[in-house]
């Protein structure tokens, strides 16, 4: 579309403590640069506000007096566009919209043209009309400014059309700015991109076999815990009033004890051992004194160290919500609750599919498998690209296929091209030669990947860098949100940490992944990666962190 644009980049930003909001960084870009990118196709662009570093072809102006409000700023911006035809489209937007794009403005322009309306305004995700995200007809904008008061609301005509546009929320407070930075970062972008992915199917498995997966259904207790009255501490199981005379043998956990049949008797009992029949309670050994006749008496009143049946939970109690990751604690809880099988998705298993095959690549694949569990991925112990000699029956059949091809008068370049076509053809397919003769497709031997453009099991393909450090950084960044999306895991808050030298390591415009080491008192120190070709920079690192450009945001620990 043909249009001009007015960007309002002034204001006092009172709710942000007077900060220069258009200069705030989100995703490595200033908010004013986000607005300029959204109207990059405009014939003329006017930025209203204080002087700032802008491209030479951008016109700048200022309302008089400064900070007189958005209506005054819009009047100044329209005046800077000189004479405009009445039917000229004018985009009006503020410089506090971190996720505004050119597609949003195109949609507004089409909505205005379709309705023959004077203006089309955007509506954000919360249903609020955004007065400073709109496309006007030039004559309607002039008339509205002439009749307007001090607020933008006063200049909106009744014929205005509204268009819901997702993701155009503005930044008004420091909390809004932090939320925008998180969403604009690599982790937030990945989460948004993965939102539409299909969810893995549900399976039932013993808890121990589902380690690393995600609960598809809530975990509920099948048995109470404890299943019977037990001793919470080492001590004495007693009956009746003190003093108590010791009888029988000590009661150990896992053994069925004899009963206490007489009042005034006690038995030594270990932690976790079942309470004998007839016993009233357990008194811990620290609260008991031994008398000269060998009997025992309590040193405190009313002490009861018995863990009664169902103290922790009863049958049917909720133990974990759906979406909870199955870890060692959940496995132990399920066993204690008598749950034999649970409904889960996953765990997410990763296998390296490499284009090159050789000993060096095999070693690198195994090294990556040892590193990926920290990213929430279980290494798959299978080798879809293994290097092994094909069985004799495959070698013989391939030899017959080669003999069946016409080779007369062909160059080495033709042979290379044919071999490339042969590798790219689907398994079991047939290709035609130069003279139209069919070429029989020999089957791939076991262990060879027929189509390298997709995983052999139909899973999700995650592309990583070829260098070890780049591959690890990509896995640490991409694998956790991919796992959460595929397994429908409950969202977890970001692990944000304090890195003392973040400003020194941060890149001016790009996000950076760096190894980190603890400094004590909850603080961390980052290190620069000297080479991505070998993992020497990661020696001694206790984690990997994601740094925003110019350290303009929280530091997120990935693993």
N, C-alpha and C positions, 0 to 999 in steps of 0.2 A: 504494500500500500504506500501511497505518497502522503507524507505527513511531516509536521514539525513537532518539536517537543520542548516542554518547559519543565525543568527539574528544580524543585524547591529544596535548597540545601542550607537553609539558615536556621533560625530558631534558637532558643536559649536552652533547650533540653533540661528543664528544671528537675524532672523526675530522674535524670541521670547525673545530677549534681553539677550541671552546667558544662558537661563534657562536649567536645566537638563530635556529635553523633555521626554526621556523614563521613568523618575520617576514621571511624571505628572499623576494625578489621573483622571480617567474617569469612572464613574459608580462605584466608590469605589475600582478600580483596577489600578495599575500602567500600563502605556502603554507597558512596557517591559513584564509585567505579561500577558497582553492580547496576545502578540506575543508568549510567552511560552505556553499558553493554546492552541493556534492554532496548534502548532507542538508537542503537548504532546505525540503523537503516534510515533514520530521519534525515531530511534534507538540511535542516538547521536545528541546532540544539542550543538552548539558553539555560544556564545554571544561575539561579538566584541565590546569593549568599555571599559570605566573606571571601576574600581572595584565597585561593588554594591552587595547588599544582594540578593543572588540567591540560589536556591536549590543546594545541594551538588553534585548531579550528572550532573550538567550543566558545560561544559567546558567554560573557559573564556580566551580571548586573547586580544591583542591590536595591532593596526597597527603601523608601525614604519616609520616615526615619527608620533606621535599622531595628529589627525585632518588632515591627509593627503588626505582624501577624501574617497568616497564609494568604488572605485575600489581597493585602497590599503587595505581598511578594509576587502573587500571580499577575497582578496588574503590571508590575515592573517587568516581569518576564514576557508578557504578551506585547508590551510596548517595544521590547528589544527585538521582536520578530518583524518590525516594520509593518507594511501593509500586507494583509493576508486576504485572499479571495474568500468570499462568504462561505463557500462550500469546502474550504480547506480543513483537513483533519488536524487537530492539535492534541497531542498526548500530554497529559498533566500528571505528574507523579512526584512523590516525595523521595528524598534520599535516605530513607530508613527502612527499605524493603529488601531484606537479604536474599530472598528467593524469587524475586521478580525476574521474568524472562521476556524476550521478544514475543514468544508464543502467547503470553497473557495479553499483550497489547493487540496483537492481531485478532485474537478472539473478541476483545472488546470492540475493535473497529468493525468487525463483521456483524456483531450484535447491533451496533448503532445503525449501520447501513440497512440491515434487514428490517429494523423497526422504523426507519426514517425518523429517528429520535434526535434531539439536540445533543444528548450526551449519553454515554454508557459508562456506568460505574461498577467497580468490582465489589463483591461481597466475600469476606474472608470465611475461614472455616467455622468461626463462631457466630456467623450470621450478621456480622457488623458491616454496614456500608462504609467502604473506604472512599472518602471524598477526594483523596489525593492519589487515586489510582483510577484514571478514567481517560476516555477519548472523547473530545468535544468537536462540535462543528464550530468553526471560527466565529461566525456571526452570532451564534447562540452564546458563546463564551463572552464576547464583547457585551452583549445585552445583559447577561447575568452579572458581570462585574459592575456594570453601570448601576444596577439596582440593588446590589448586595450590601449587607451590613458588614460587621466585623468578622463574622464566622462563615466558614465554608458552607455550612448547612443552609444559610440564608440565600445562597445563590443557586441552589439546585432547583431546576424547573420541575413542574409536576410531570412533564412528559419523559423524564429521565428513565432509562431502562437499567435494570440491574442484572449482573451476570455473576453467579457463584464461581470463584476461581480458587481452587485448593492451593495451599502453600504460599499465600501472599501476606501473612501476618506481618505487621510492622514491629519495630523495636522501640519501646517506650521507656523501659526500665532496665537497670543492670541485669536483672534476672532474665528478661527477654533476650538481652545480648548474649548471655552465657548459654541460654538454650539454643539460640541460633548458631552459635559457634559449635556446639556439640553436634547439631543436626547437619551442619555444613561440612564437618570433618569427614575423613574417610570412613570412620566407624558408622556415623549417622547415615552417610550416603549408602553404604552397604546395606544397612538395616532397611532403608527405604526401598532399595532396589530388590531386595530379597522378599519383600512383603507378599508378593504375588506368587511365590514358588509353591509348588505342590508339597503337601505334607507326607511324610513317610507312613507306610501302613503300620497298623497296630499288630503286635504279636504278644503271646503269653509265654513266659519263660520263668524258670527258677530265679529268685533274686540274684544269686551269685553270678548267673549267666547274663544278667542284664546290666552289669556294672558299666557305667558310662552312658547308659540310655536315659530316656526321659519318661516319667510316668504318663501314660495315656489316660488313666483313671485314678481317682483318689485311692490311697492306700488305707485300708481299714483293718482293725485288729480282728483276727479269727479266734483268738484266745485272750483271756485277761492276763495281765502281768503285774506282779508275779502270779503264776498259775496256782500257787499255794502260799500259805504263810511261811515266811523265811526269816532268818536272822539278818538284820542289817549290819551288825558288828560282831566281832568275836566276843563271846561272853558266856552267859549261863542261861539256859532255858529253865524257867522256874515254875513251880506250882504251889499255890497257897501262900501263906504268910511266912516271912523269914523268922529265924534263920533256916537255911536250906541245907540239907545233907546231900552230898554228891552221890549219884547212883549211876550205874551203867558205864558205858564207854563213851568217849567223845564222839559227837555227831559231826560228820564231815559232809561237805556239799556233794550232792550226787548220790547219797546213800539214804536209804529209808531207815529212820530211827525207830527204836522201841518206844513204848508209851511210858509216860510218868503216871503211875497209878496211885500214888499216895501224896497227900498234902505235905508241904515242908520238904520236898525233894527238888533236886536240880540236876542238870546234866550239862557238861561242857559242850558248847556248840560253836561251829565256825561260821564265818560270814557266807551267806548264800545257802546254808544248810536248811532243810525243811524243819519247821517247828514240830516237835513230837506230839503225838496225841496226848491230851490231858494237860499240856503246858499252858500257862496263862500268858506269858510274855517272855521277852528276852531282856536281860540286863547286861550291858557291856562290861567287859572285864575291868575297865578303869573305875567303874562305879561300885565295885564290890570289894569287901575286906574279908580276909580269911580269919576264922576264929581258931583258938587253940585246939578245939576238938575236931578240926578238919572241916567243919561246916562253913558256909559263907553267908554274909549279910550285906545288904546294900548300904552305901554311904550317902545316898540321896533318896529323896522321896518321889515315888510315882514314876520312876524311870521305865520307859518302854522302848526298846530298840528292835521291835518286831516290824517287818515290812509285810503288811497284810495283803491278802489276795486282792488284785485289782487296784492297788494303790496307784500305779502308774497309768494304767488304762484298763477299761473293761471291753468285753466283746462288742464289736461294732464301732468303737471309737475311731475318729479320724486321726490318722497318724501323719499323713503327708498329702498335700494337694496335688492334683493333676498338673503336670508341667514341671514337677520337681526332678532334678537330676538324681539319678540312682548312683549314690556314692557308697563308700564302705559303711558309713553310719546307717544309711537307709537299709542296706542289706542286712546288717545286724538287727535292726529294729524289726524288719519283716520276719526274720527267723524267730525272734523273741515273741512276736505276736502270732506265731503259728501259721503264717501265710506261706503256702508252698509255691504259688505261682503268681506273678504280677503281670499286668497289662502295660506294655512299654512300646516306645518307638526307639529304634536304634539298638545299640550305640552306632554312631557314625564311624564308619571304617574307611580308612584312606589307603590307597595303594599308588605307588609311583608308576606312571606310564611314560617311559622315556623314548625319545625318537632315536637316539643313538644306542647301540648295544655294544658293550665292552666291559672289561673288568673295572675300569675307573667308574663307569656309570653305575655298575652294580654296587660298588662301595658307597657311592654318593647316595643311591636310593636307600640303602640300609641306614645310613647316617640320618637321613631325613625322617625315616620311620621312628628312630629313637627320639627325635626332637618334637614330633607332632603331638604326642600325648599332652604336652603342656598347653596346646591350643584346643583341647577338647576332642581330639580325634584319636581313635584307636588304630594303631598300625595293623594293616591286614597282612597276615603271613602268607601271602601268595605272590607269585611272580608272573604276571601276564606277559612280560616281555623277556622271559628268561632266554639266555643264550645256551642252547644245547643242540647237539647234532640230531637231525631228524632221523627217525627210524628208517631202516633199509627199504621198507615198502614205499615210503614217501619219496625217497631218493630215486628209486626205480621209476616211479610214475612220473616224476618231474623230468627225468631223462627222456621218457617217451614223448612227453609234451614238447620238449625242446626239439626233438627230432622231427616232430610233425609240422614245425613252422618252416615257412620258406625262407632260406637264408641267402640264396644266390644273389650275388651282386649287391649285397647290402654293406653299408659302412658301419664302423664302430659307433658312430653317432646314432644310427638307426637302432642298433642293438640297445644302447642306453635308453633311448626313448621307449622302445618296446618293453624293456624291463620296468621302467617307471609306470607305464600304463598297466602292466601286469600287476604291480604292487597295489595300484589304486583301484583296481577292479574289485567288485564285491566278491566275497567268498563263494566259490561254486559257479561264477558267471562265465560267460563266453565272450571273447573279443574277435573282431575281424582283422585280418592282416591287410597289407597294402593291396593285395590282389583279390580281396574278398573272401579268402579262405577262412573258415572258422578256426579259432585257436582254442584248444581245450584248456580250461582253467584247472590247474592242479590244485588240490586242496592244500591249505596251509598245514604244516605239521603241528602237533600239540605244543602249546606254549607260545606260538607266534600270534601276534596281534594282526588280524586281517585288516581292520580299518582303524587307522591311528587317529582319526578325527573324532572318535567317540569312545568312551570306555566300553570294554567288552561286556560288562554286566548291565549296561543301560543306566548307570548311575550318573551323578552330576560331575562334570569335568571342571576342575579349578586350575586355571593356568597360573604357574609360578615362574619366577625368574630362574634363569639357568645357573647363576652363581649361588653358592651355598648360603651366603648371608642374605641375598635377595630372596631366595626361596623360603628361608626361615622367617624373614620379615613378612613376606606375603602370607605365609601360613598363619602366623600369629595374628595378623590383622584380619584376614578373611575367614579363617576356619571357624572361630567362635560364632559370629553372626550367621554363617551358613549352617552350622550345627543347630543353632536356636531356631532358625526358620524351618529347616527340614524336620526337626523333631518336635516342634511346637513347645519349646521350653519356655518357662515363665521368664519374663524379662528381669534382668538383674541390673542394679545400678552400676555405673562405671566405676572402676577402681582408679580414682584420681589420687595422685601422690605429689609431694613437693620435691622437685629436683633443683638442687642449689645452683647448678650451672646451666640451667635450661636456656637462658638468654645467650650464652656463649655458643651453644651447640645448634640453636635454631637457625633454619634457613630463612633468608629474607622473604621468599614467596612460596616455598614448597613445604609440605609436611615431611617430617624426618623421623625415621625409626632408629633408636639408639639403644645400646646395652646399658644397663644401670646396675649399681651396686649400693648396698645400704651404707649410710653414714652414721647411723645411730639416731636416737631421739625421733624416730619416724621420718627422717629425711633421707634423700637419695642423691647420688652423684652419677651423672651420665658420662659416657665416653664416646669419642668420635670413632666411627668405623673407618679404618685406614684402607681397607681393601675388601671388596665384596667377593673376590675370587677365592678366598680361604677364610675359615672361621677363627683366625687368630685373635681378632678384635673381641670375640665373645668369651675368651678364656677368663674364668673367674666371675663372669656376670651372673647376677642373681635374678635377672628379669630383662624384659624388653619394653621400652616405653615409646609412646607416640608424641612427638613435639609439634605444636602448631607453628605456623610461620611467625617469625619474630617473637616466639614464645607468647603470642597473643591469645592465651586461653589456658585452661587446665591441662596438666600433663596426665595422660592416661596410660596406666600400666596394662600391657597386653597379656604378657605371661610372666 
